[in-house]
Amino acid sequence: MDAKITLSFDKQVIERAKQYAETQNVSLSRLMEFLLDKITSNHFNSLEDLPVSDWVNAVAEGKAEYITKSKKRSKLKDEYMNRKK
């Protein structure tokens, strides 16, 4: 049974995700469901435990950094906004 959820993302991320979903012939909802299912079904203890593909490491401009909610939301927002500048 499907249920609805509301999420907020950066506009550019949404546009890239829509384009990717279209190339895969799936809806954005099904793409997100697939990704969330993969993340939650492998019993990862934290984001740092998620495996990073070789191709991600190849195109990365540095070590992958996962930002978790251990920081206050306002501090995360400030850091995010400062990165966008």
RALINNOR-V657229 format. One line per field, one symbol per residue. phi: phi as a letter, one per 40 degrees, with the letter a starting at -180 (. if undefined). burial: 1 if it has 16 or more other C-alpha atoms within 10 Angstrom, else 0. A space follows every 50 residues. Layout:
phi->???
burial->???
//
This chain:
phi->.cbcabbbbcdcccccccccdcccfbccccccccccccccccfccacccc cbcdccccccciccbcbbccccdcccccccccccc
burial->00000000000000001100100000110010000000000000000000 00000000000000000000000000000000000
//
